[in-house]
């Protein structure tokens, strides 16, 4: 798999591309540029990428059951107004920790959102993983530094979670009905290699995929932790992965320019691009978040950047 052809899907020059999500209903790849403070929607059929400025760093993006776009904003899950770019808070998270922001968000098969956090200064142990169902926010894992993922293998009752700063991935037993995560144990430790396990997914065969920052590669692991394959990308810092396209057979890979060492950026002109490949396996699209509150329950988060503007709206 290390010689698998990888091509550029979108050379958009993102500062820190992250959080790719394939929404089967809209047929689009949603993603964010965290340090560039943008939310993106890419149509691989037409090659058109639309973007909206965000008032703060977006940690990830998801769609709800009604098609609304939700952004993992520093204050919690916030709805994106596609006409103005403004965000309105729907679910507050970690209001007692203004030093933190959301860093990743995923939706499980039952429509629950899982939101990880991190401190802006990356202080150790200050982050957590939260499960969001309706208006209820439950803290699932504490003491994290940079929460990334999670990824779900719900058929096997497993949840994977990375703490990127500590160079580790843990696996939990996941109760699909209650959403509880128990029996935490170490799945992957790349401390010796000093690479960063970042965004992740699980394919339809139950294999675990993870982007490894500073390694210039995405790794595929068997459920027992054995390395099963490597996909190399032409830049040092891939950030996350997801399966997409109508047949669910394309692996999309986001990357970072920001995390490339400054003296190496000139030699990595594709840093910040989105890549894709066809690994010969499929993976699930993202489920949609199942909660749609009333408009009256929403509170304003902030205004979009004055120098940014909406480049397009979904049809």
C-alpha positions as a Markdown table, in Angstrom:
| # | Residue | x | y | z |
|---|---|---|---|---|
| 1 | Unk | 0.0 | 0.0 | 0.0 |
| 2 | Unk | 3.0 | 2.3 | 0.4 |
| 3 | Unk | 3.1 | 2.7 | -3.4 |
| 4 | Unk | -0.6 | 3.6 | -3.7 |
| 5 | Unk | -1.1 | 6.5 | -6.0 |
| 6 | Unk | -2.1 | 9.7 | -4.2 |
| 7 | Unk | -3.4 | 12.7 | -6.1 |
| 8 | Unk | -4.4 | 16.2 | -5.2 |
| 9 | Unk | -8.1 | 16.6 | -4.8 |
| 10 | Unk | -8.0 | 20.3 | -3.8 |
| 11 | Unk | -4.9 | 22.5 | -3.8 |
| 12 | Unk | -6.5 | 25.3 | -1.8 |
| 13 | Unk | -3.4 | 26.3 | 0.3 |
| 14 | Unk | -5.1 | 25.8 | 3.7 |
| 15 | Unk | -3.1 | 26.8 | 6.7 |
| 16 | Unk | -4.2 | 23.9 | 8.8 |
| 17 | Unk | -6.8 | 21.7 | 7.0 |
| 18 | Unk | -8.7 | 19.4 | 9.4 |
| 19 | Unk | -11.9 | 17.5 | 10.2 |
| 20 | Unk | -12.9 | 16.1 | 6.8 |
| 21 | Unk | -16.4 | 14.7 | 6.8 |
| 22 | Unk | -18.2 | 13.1 | 3.9 |
| 23 | Unk | -21.9 | 13.9 | 3.9 |
| 24 | Unk | -23.6 | 11.3 | 1.6 |
| 25 | Unk | -26.9 | 13.3 | 1.3 |
| 26 | Unk | -25.3 | 16.4 | 0.0 |
| 27 | Unk | -22.5 | 14.6 | -1.8 |
| 28 | Unk | -19.9 | 17.0 | -0.4 |
| 29 | Unk | -16.7 | 16.8 | 1.6 |
| 30 | Unk | -16.9 | 19.2 | 4.5 |
| 31 | Unk | -13.7 | 20.4 | 6.3 |
| 32 | Unk | -12.2 | 23.2 | 8.2 |
| 33 | Unk | -9.1 | 25.3 | 8.2 |
| 34 | Unk | -8.4 | 25.8 | 11.9 |
| 35 | Unk | -5.7 | 28.5 | 11.9 |
| 36 | Unk | -7.1 | 30.0 | 8.7 |
| 37 | Unk | -10.5 | 30.2 | 10.5 |
| 38 | Unk | -12.6 | 28.9 | 7.6 |
| 39 | Unk | -15.3 | 26.3 | 7.1 |
| 40 | Unk | -15.2 | 24.6 | 3.7 |
| 41 | Unk | -17.6 | 22.5 | 1.5 |
| 42 | Unk | -16.0 | 20.7 | -1.5 |
| 43 | Unk | -17.9 | 19.1 | -4.3 |
| 44 | Unk | -15.5 | 16.5 | -5.9 |
| 45 | Unk | -17.8 | 16.2 | -9.0 |
| 46 | Unk | -17.5 | 19.8 | -10.0 |
| 47 | Unk | -14.2 | 20.6 | -8.2 |
| 48 | Unk | -15.9 | 23.6 | -6.6 |
| 49 | Unk | -14.9 | 24.5 | -3.0 |
| 50 | Unk | -17.1 | 27.0 | -1.0 |
| 51 | Unk | -15.9 | 28.6 | 2.2 |
| 52 | Unk | -17.1 | 30.8 | 5.0 |
| 53 | Unk | -15.0 | 32.8 | 7.5 |
| 54 | Unk | -15.4 | 32.0 | 11.1 |
| 55 | Unk | -15.1 | 34.4 | 14.1 |
| 56 | Unk | -12.8 | 32.0 | 15.9 |
| 57 | Unk | -10.8 | 28.8 | 15.2 |
| 58 | Unk | -13.2 | 26.0 | 14.1 |
| 59 | Unk | -12.2 | 22.6 | 15.4 |
| 60 | Unk | -14.5 | 20.6 | 13.1 |
| 61 | Unk | -17.8 | 20.6 | 11.3 |
| 62 | Unk | -20.9 | 18.4 | 11.0 |
| 63 | Unk | -24.4 | 18.5 | 9.6 |
| 64 | Unk | -27.5 | 17.9 | 11.6 |
| 65 | Unk | -30.6 | 15.9 | 10.6 |
| 66 | Unk | -32.2 | 19.0 | 9.0 |
| 67 | Unk | -29.1 | 19.9 | 6.9 |
| 68 | Unk | -27.9 | 22.7 | 9.2 |
| 69 | Unk | -24.1 | 23.1 | 9.3 |
| 70 | Unk | -22.7 | 23.0 | 12.9 |
| 71 | Unk | -19.2 | 24.1 | 13.7 |
| 72 | Unk | -17.2 | 23.0 | 16.7 |
| 73 | Unk | -16.5 | 26.6 | 17.9 |
| 74 | Unk | -14.6 | 27.5 | 21.1 |
| 75 | Unk | -17.8 | 28.0 | 23.0 |
| 76 | Unk | -19.4 | 24.7 | 21.8 |
| 77 | Unk | -21.5 | 23.5 | 18.8 |
| 78 | Unk | -22.7 | 26.5 | 16.8 |
| 79 | Unk | -24.8 | 26.8 | 13.7 |
| 80 | Unk | -23.4 | 28.4 | 10.6 |
| 81 | Unk | -25.5 | 31.0 | 8.8 |
| 82 | Unk | -24.6 | 30.2 | 5.2 |
| 83 | Unk | -25.8 | 33.6 | 4.0 |
| 84 | Unk | -23.8 | 35.8 | 6.5 |
| 85 | Unk | -21.1 | 33.4 | 7.9 |
| 86 | Unk | -22.2 | 34.2 | 11.4 |
| 87 | Unk | -22.3 | 31.5 | 14.1 |
| 88 | Unk | -25.1 | 30.9 | 16.7 |
| 89 | Unk | -24.4 | 28.8 | 19.7 |
| 90 | Unk | -26.6 | 25.7 | 20.0 |
| 91 | Unk | -24.9 | 23.6 | 22.6 |
| 92 | Unk | -22.4 | 25.2 | 25.1 |
| 93 | Unk | -19.4 | 23.1 | 26.0 |
| 94 | Unk | -16.6 | 23.9 | 28.5 |
| 95 | Unk | -17.9 | 27.4 | 29.3 |
| 96 | Unk | -15.8 | 27.3 | 32.5 |
| 97 | Unk | -12.6 | 26.9 | 30.4 |
| 98 | Unk | -12.1 | 30.0 | 28.2 |
| 99 | Unk | -8.5 | 28.9 | 27.7 |
| 100 | Unk | -9.8 | 25.9 | 25.7 |
| 101 | Unk | -11.3 | 25.4 | 22.3 |
| 102 | Unk | -12.9 | 22.4 | 20.5 |
| 103 | Unk | -10.4 | 20.4 | 18.5 |
| 104 | Unk | -12.4 | 17.7 | 16.7 |
| 105 | Unk | -15.9 | 16.5 | 16.4 |
| 106 | Unk | -17.5 | 13.3 | 15.1 |
| 107 | Unk | -21.0 | 11.8 | 15.0 |
| 108 | Unk | -21.8 | 8.2 | 15.9 |
| 109 | Unk | -24.4 | 5.9 | 14.3 |
| 110 | Unk | -27.1 | 7.1 | 16.8 |
| 111 | Unk | -26.6 | 10.7 | 15.9 |
| 112 | Unk | -24.7 | 11.7 | 19.0 |
| 113 | Unk | -21.9 | 14.3 | 18.6 |
| 114 | Unk | -18.5 | 13.6 | 20.2 |
| 115 | Unk | -16.5 | 16.8 | 20.8 |
| 116 | Unk | -12.8 | 16.8 | 21.9 |
| 117 | Unk | -11.1 | 19.9 | 23.3 |
| 118 | Unk | -7.6 | 21.3 | 23.8 |
| 119 | Unk | -6.0 | 24.4 | 25.4 |
| 120 | Unk | -4.8 | 27.1 | 23.1 |
| 121 | Unk | -1.4 | 26.8 | 24.8 |
| 122 | Unk | -1.5 | 23.0 | 24.8 |
| 123 | Unk | -1.2 | 22.8 | 28.5 |
| 124 | Unk | -1.1 | 19.1 | 29.6 |
| 125 | Unk | -4.2 | 17.4 | 31.0 |
| 126 | Unk | -6.5 | 20.4 | 30.5 |
| 127 | Unk | -8.7 | 18.8 | 27.7 |
| 128 | Unk | -11.5 | 16.3 | 27.6 |
| 129 | Unk | -13.9 | 14.4 | 25.3 |
| 130 | Unk | -17.6 | 15.1 | 25.5 |
| 131 | Unk | -20.7 | 13.3 | 24.2 |
| 132 | Unk | -23.6 | 15.5 | 23.1 |
| 133 | Unk | -27.1 | 14.1 | 22.9 |
| 134 | Unk | -30.0 | 16.5 | 22.5 |
| 135 | Unk | -29.2 | 19.3 | 25.0 |
| 136 | Unk | -27.3 | 17.0 | 27.3 |
| 137 | Unk | -23.5 | 17.2 | 27.4 |
| 138 | Unk | -21.6 | 14.4 | 29.1 |
| 139 | Unk | -17.9 | 14.4 | 29.9 |
| 140 | Unk | -16.6 | 11.0 | 28.8 |
| 141 | Unk | -12.8 | 11.3 | 29.1 |
| 142 | Unk | -10.7 | 13.8 | 31.1 |
| 143 | Unk | -7.1 | 14.6 | 31.5 |
| 144 | Unk | -6.3 | 14.9 | 27.8 |
| 145 | Unk | -3.9 | 17.3 | 26.2 |
| 146 | Unk | -4.9 | 17.4 | 22.5 |
| 147 | Unk | -8.0 | 15.3 | 21.9 |
| 148 | Unk | -8.3 | 14.0 | 18.4 |
| 149 | Unk | -11.0 | 11.7 | 16.9 |
| 150 | Unk | -12.7 | 9.7 | 18.1 |
| 151 | Unk | -13.3 | 7.0 | 15.6 |
| 152 | Unk | -16.0 | 4.4 | 16.0 |
| 153 | Unk | -16.1 | 0.6 | 15.2 |
| 154 | Unk | -19.6 | 0.2 | 16.4 |
| 155 | Unk | -20.0 | -3.3 | 15.1 |
| 156 | Unk | -17.2 | -4.4 | 17.3 |
| 157 | Unk | -18.1 | -2.0 | 20.2 |
| 158 | Unk | -14.9 | 0.0 | 20.0 |
| 159 | Unk | -14.0 | 3.7 | 20.3 |
| 160 | Unk | -10.6 | 5.0 | 19.4 |
| 161 | Unk | -9.2 | 8.3 | 20.8 |
| 162 | Unk | -5.9 | 10.0 | 20.2 |
| 163 | Unk | -4.0 | 12.3 | 22.5 |
| 164 | Unk | -1.8 | 13.8 | 19.9 |
| 165 | Unk | 0.5 | 15.7 | 22.2 |
| 166 | Unk | 1.3 | 12.4 | 24.0 |
| 167 | Unk | 1.8 | 10.5 | 20.7 |
| 168 | Unk | -0.7 | 7.8 | 21.7 |
| 169 | Unk | -4.1 | 6.3 | 20.7 |
| 170 | Unk | -6.3 | 4.6 | 23.2 |
| 171 | Unk | -9.2 | 2.2 | 22.6 |
| 172 | Unk | -12.3 | 1.8 | 24.7 |
| 173 | Unk | -15.2 | -0.6 | 24.9 |
| 174 | Unk | -18.1 | 1.4 | 23.5 |
| 175 | Unk | -21.7 | 0.7 | 24.5 |
| 176 | Unk | -23.7 | 1.7 | 21.5 |
| 177 | Unk | -26.9 | 2.1 | 23.3 |
| 178 | Unk | -25.8 | 4.2 | 26.3 |
| 179 | Unk | -22.7 | 5.8 | 24.7 |
| 180 | Unk | -20.5 | 4.8 | 27.6 |
| 181 | Unk | -16.8 | 4.2 | 27.0 |
| 182 | Unk | -15.1 | 1.8 | 29.4 |
| 183 | Unk | -12.0 | -0.4 | 29.8 |
| 184 | Unk | -9.5 | 2.1 | 28.4 |
| 185 | Unk | -6.2 | 0.6 | 27.1 |
| 186 | Unk | -3.4 | 1.6 | 24.9 |
| 187 | Unk | -3.8 | 0.8 | 21.2 |
| 188 | Unk | -0.9 | 2.7 | 19.6 |
| 189 | Unk | 2.2 | 4.4 | 21.1 |
| 190 | Unk | 4.5 | 6.3 | 18.7 |
| 191 | Unk | 6.4 | 8.2 | 21.4 |
| 192 | Unk | 9.7 | 6.8 | 20.2 |
| 193 | Unk | 9.1 | 7.9 | 16.7 |
| 194 | Unk | 7.9 | 11.4 | 17.9 |
| 195 | Unk | 5.1 | 11.6 | 15.3 |
| 196 | Unk | 1.6 | 12.9 | 16.0 |
| 197 | Unk | -1.4 | 10.6 | 15.7 |
| 198 | Unk | -4.1 | 12.9 | 14.6 |
| 199 | Unk | -7.5 | 12.5 | 12.8 |
| 200 | Unk | -8.8 | 9.0 | 12.2 |
| 201 | Unk | -11.5 | 6.7 | 10.9 |
| 202 | Unk | -12.5 | 3.0 | 10.7 |
| 203 | Unk | -13.2 | 1.3 | 7.4 |
| 204 | Unk | -16.0 | -1.2 | 6.7 |
| 205 | Unk | -13.6 | -4.1 | 7.4 |
| 206 | Unk | -12.9 | -2.8 | 10.9 |
| 207 | Unk | -9.4 | -1.5 | 10.1 |
| 208 | Unk | -8.3 | 1.6 | 11.9 |
| 209 | Unk | -6.8 | 4.5 | 9.8 |
| 210 | Unk | -4.9 | 7.4 | 11.3 |
| 211 | Unk | -3.0 | 10.4 | 9.9 |
| 212 | Unk | 0.5 | 10.7 | 11.4 |
| 213 | Unk | 1.8 | 14.2 | 11.6 |
| 214 | Unk | 5.6 | 14.6 | 11.0 |
| 215 | Unk | 5.6 | 11.2 | 9.4 |
| 216 | Unk | 4.1 | 12.2 | 6.0 |
| 217 | Unk | 1.9 | 9.2 | 6.0 |
| 218 | Unk | -1.5 | 7.6 | 6.9 |
| 219 | Unk | -1.3 | 4.2 | 8.6 |
| 220 | Unk | -3.8 | 1.4 | 8.6 |
| 221 | Unk | -3.9 | -0.9 | 11.6 |
| 222 | Unk | -5.6 | -4.2 | 12.3 |
| 223 | Unk | -7.8 | -4.3 | 15.5 |
| 224 | Unk | -5.0 | -6.0 | 17.3 |
| 225 | Unk | -2.7 | -3.0 | 16.7 |
| 226 | Unk | -0.7 | -4.6 | 13.9 |
| 227 | Unk | 0.4 | -2.2 | 11.1 |
| 228 | Unk | -1.4 | -3.3 | 7.9 |
| 229 | Unk | -0.6 | -0.6 | 5.4 |
| 230 | Unk | 1.0 | 2.8 | 4.8 |
| 231 | Unk | -0.2 | 5.6 | 2.4 |
| 232 | Unk | 2.5 | 8.2 | 1.9 |
| 233 | Unk | 1.6 | 11.9 | 1.1 |
| 234 | Unk | 4.0 | 14.5 | -0.4 |
| 235 | Unk | 4.0 | 16.7 | 2.7 |
| 236 | Unk | 5.1 | 16.0 | 6.3 |
| 237 | Unk | 1.9 | 16.8 | 8.2 |
| 238 | Unk | -1.3 | 15.0 | 7.2 |
| 239 | Unk | -4.0 | 15.8 | 9.8 |
| 240 | Unk | -7.0 | 13.6 | 9.2 |
| 241 | Unk | -8.8 | 11.1 | 7.0 |
| 242 | Unk | -12.2 | 10.1 | 5.9 |
| 243 | Unk | -13.8 | 7.9 | 3.2 |
| 244 | Unk | -16.0 | 9.5 | 0.7 |
| 245 | Unk | -17.5 | 9.7 | -2.8 |
| 246 | Unk | -20.8 | 7.9 | -3.8 |
| 247 | Unk | -19.1 | 4.4 | -3.6 |
| 248 | Unk | -17.4 | 5.3 | -0.3 |
| 249 | Unk | -14.1 | 4.1 | -1.8 |
| 250 | Unk | -12.0 | 7.2 | -1.9 |
| 251 | Unk | -9.8 | 8.1 | 1.1 |
| 252 | Unk | -9.5 | 11.9 | 1.6 |
| 253 | Unk | -6.6 | 13.2 | 3.5 |
| 254 | Unk | -6.3 | 16.8 | 4.9 |
| 255 | Unk | -2.9 | 18.3 | 5.6 |
| 256 | Unk | -1.3 | 21.3 | 7.4 |
| 257 | Unk | 1.0 | 24.0 | 6.2 |
| 258 | Unk | 1.1 | 25.6 | 9.6 |
| 259 | Unk | 2.7 | 22.6 | 11.2 |
| 260 | Unk | 5.5 | 22.3 | 8.7 |
| 261 | Unk | 8.7 | 23.7 | 10.0 |
| 262 | Unk | 9.2 | 27.2 | 8.5 |
| 263 | Unk | 12.5 | 26.3 | 6.9 |
| 264 | Unk | 10.9 | 23.4 | 5.1 |
| 265 | Unk | 7.8 | 25.0 | 3.7 |
| 266 | Unk | 9.4 | 26.1 | 0.5 |
| 267 | Unk | 10.2 | 22.4 | -0.2 |
| 268 | Unk | 6.6 | 21.3 | 0.5 |
| 269 | Unk | 4.5 | 23.4 | -1.9 |
| 270 | Unk | 1.5 | 21.1 | -1.5 |
| 271 | Unk | 1.3 | 21.5 | 2.3 |
| 272 | Unk | -2.3 | 22.5 | 3.1 |
| 273 | Unk | -3.8 | 20.6 | 0.1 |
| 274 | Unk | -6.4 | 17.8 | 0.3 |
| 275 | Unk | -5.2 | 14.5 | -1.2 |
| 276 | Unk | -7.2 | 11.4 | -2.2 |
| 277 | Unk | -6.5 | 7.8 | -3.1 |
| 278 | Unk | -8.3 | 4.6 | -3.8 |
| 279 | Unk | -7.1 | 2.0 | -1.3 |
| 280 | Unk | -9.4 | -0.8 | -2.4 |
| 281 | Unk | -11.6 | -0.7 | 0.7 |
| 282 | Unk | -14.7 | 1.4 | 1.7 |
| 283 | Unk | -15.7 | 3.3 | 4.7 |
| 284 | Unk | -18.9 | 4.8 | 6.1 |
| 285 | Unk | -20.0 | 8.3 | 5.5 |
| 286 | Unk | -20.7 | 10.5 | 8.6 |
| 287 | Unk | -24.1 | 10.1 | 10.2 |
| 288 | Unk | -25.9 | 13.4 | 10.8 |
| 289 | Unk | -26.3 | 14.9 | 14.2 |
| 290 | Unk | -29.8 | 14.1 | 15.5 |
| 291 | Unk | -30.7 | 17.1 | 17.5 |
| 292 | Unk | -32.6 | 20.2 | 16.1 |
| 293 | Unk | -33.4 | 22.8 | 18.8 |
| 294 | Unk | -35.8 | 25.7 | 18.4 |
| 295 | Unk | -34.5 | 28.9 | 17.1 |
| 296 | Unk | -35.5 | 30.6 | 20.4 |
| 297 | Unk | -32.9 | 28.5 | 22.3 |
| 298 | Unk | -30.0 | 29.8 | 20.3 |
| 299 | Unk | -27.7 | 32.6 | 21.5 |
| 300 | Unk | -25.2 | 34.6 | 19.4 |
| 301 | Unk | -21.6 | 33.6 | 19.4 |
| 302 | Unk | -20.0 | 36.4 | 17.4 |
| 303 | Unk | -19.6 | 37.9 | 14.0 |
| 304 | Unk | -17.5 | 36.7 | 11.0 |
| 305 | Unk | -14.1 | 38.2 | 10.3 |
| 306 | Unk | -14.6 | 41.7 | 8.7 |
| 307 | Unk | -12.0 | 40.8 | 6.1 |
| 308 | Unk | -13.7 | 37.5 | 5.2 |
| 309 | Unk | -16.9 | 36.9 | 3.2 |
| 310 | Unk | -19.1 | 34.0 | 2.2 |
| 311 | Unk | -17.9 | 32.6 | -1.1 |
| 312 | Unk | -20.9 | 30.5 | -1.8 |
| 313 | Unk | -24.1 | 29.0 | -0.4 |
| 314 | Unk | -25.3 | 25.4 | -0.7 |
| 315 | Unk | -28.2 | 25.0 | -3.2 |
